[in-house]
Each structure stands twice: as structure tokens, then as C-alpha cells.
Amino acid sequence: MPEFIQTIYEETFQSVYSDLLRRKLKDRNFDKDDLEGLLNSYYANEGNNWVGQSEIKQIRQAATIAACEAILSTWE
């Protein structure tokens, strides 16, 4: 994977992970079901395979999904 693509992935992952973790800790209305619903919508968007979707958009989607999965895996 080219370095700039790896950088985009890592920056997106960290940003989404931090935002979700902050939301998990501070928003009492945000629960595991909400995160699972959000993740399912990301899965659906990823599966749409839209024509003209750039490689960067695909990398950002993959990083977003990975961040959601990481937070979900730590949910008690």
C-alpha cells in the first residue's frame, strides 16, 4: 500500500476511533445498539460498490468500519 494511502487510513481510523470513544464515554444516550446500527449502515454503503468511488473514499470507508469494529469489540 502506498505511503499516502496508509497515512489516509491511519488518520481516518484515529479520528473516527477518538470520536466514537469520546461519544461512548460522554453521551449516555449512545449505546451499543446505536454503534451496531451505525456500523451496519457503513457495511451497506461499502457493499453498494458505487461507480466512480475513488480509492481514497474506499480507504476512508475501510478505516471507519475498522474503527467502529474496534470500539464495538471493547464494549462491555
Order of alpha helices (4+ residues) and beta strands (2+ residues): alpha-alpha-alpha
